[in-house]
Amino acid sequence: MPALETNPKTSARMSKQRSRDTDIEIALRRILHAAGFRYRVHRRPLKGVRREADIVFGPARVAVFVDGCYWHGCPEHATWPKTNAGFWREKIEKNRTRDRDTDARLAEAGWAAVRVWEHESAAEAAGRIAALVRERRPV
């Protein structure tokens, strides 16, 4: 990756960005829990793979990832920064590549990966997740 030169204000702002327990993630968990679903939070679905899902439904083998529009290059809301453009483009592209690899590894192991964008309605995303978990629950 190219060297990153940031000014102190930018560095302070970026360091405050949450990577877990974001508003959408908490709203999603509340809706799912209220609907009777039980899950694990911030777990690695696959042993030996250093990728953590935000919500994991073990018996149903469903892993939910809540992706930030900026960090994961949302097709609707992503913007490409002008400062250190090369660094950030490479970083975001690597995130996208890692996301695709994670989804493929999970599928290979019999898991379903669900990607939720931070701009999505928590209720709509919870509905999608609930339907998939019900479908995949062991009998």
N, C-alpha and C positions, 0 to 999 in steps of 0.2 A: 504494500500500500504506500502511496506517496506520503511524504512527511506532512504532518498536520500542524499548521500554525494558526492558533486561535488567539483572539484577544481575550482578556480576563472576563469581560461581560458575557461573551458567547460561551466560554468555558463554564462559568457559573450557571448559566441558564441550562445548558445541556446536561450538567451533572445533576440537576434537579428533576429531570424527566424520570417519571416512574416506569419501572419495568414490570412491576407486579402490583396487584391490588388497585388497578386503575378503576375509574368510575364505571366503565362498561363491564369490566370483569366482575365487579362486586354486584352490579345490578343483575347480571346474568346469573350469578350464583344464587342470589336471593330468589329470583323467579323460579329457578330449577328446584331449589330446596323447598320453597312453598308448595310446589307441585308434587312433592314427595320423593324427589330424586335424591340419592345420596352419592357422594363422589369424594375424590381426593383432590387436593389443591396443590399445584406446583410440584408435580411428580414426574419422574422419568418413566414413561410407559415401557420402554425396552431396556433391559439390563445391558450394560456395555455400550450404550449409545448416549452420549452426553447431550441430550435434547430434552428439555423440560416442557411438559404441557401445562397449560394454565388450569385445566379441569380434566380429571381422568375418571372415567367410568370403567373400572377394572373388569368386572364380569362381562359386561357388554363389549369390552374392548373398543372403546371410543375415547379418543384424545382430542380435546378442544384447545385451540390456540387462538388467543385474542391478539390480533396484529394491529399495530399502530400504523396509520396511514403514511406517515413520514418514513418511519424506519423500515417498512416492508414494501414501499413503493406502490401504494394503492392506485389502481388505474383511474379512479375518479378524483382523488384529492392529492396525490403526490405532487410535490414541487421539487424542482432541482435547485439546490442552493447555488448562488453565484460566487460566494466566498468559499474557497477551497473546493471548488466544483468537482475536480477530478477525484479527490479523496472521498467525498460524500457519495458520488455516483458509484464508485467502486464498492464502498461499504454497503450501500443499499442493494446493489446487484448481488453482492455476496450473500446478503440476507435472503434475497429471493431464491438464489440457488440452493442455499441451505434449507429453506422451507420446502422446496420441491423434493430435495433429497430425503428430508424427514418424512414427508408424506409417502414417498416410495418405500422407504424402509418399514414404516408402519404397515402399509398395505401388504408388503411381503410377509410380514409376521402375523397377518390376519386382523390387523387393527384398522379402524376407520378414523381418518383425521378430519376434523371439522375446523375450517378457518373462518373466523369472525372478524370483520373489520371494525375498528373502533368507532366508525361513524354509523354502524348499523343499529337498528332498533334492538334493544336487549330482548324485548318480548318476541319479536320475529325470530331472532337467532335462537332463543330458548325453545321456541316451537319446533324449529328444524332439528335441534339437538335432541329434544324429548322424543320426537318421532323416530329418530335413528336409534336411540338407546332402547326404546320399546321394541323396535324391530330386531335388534341384535341381542337382546337379553336371553340368557340361557333359560330353557324351560325346566 
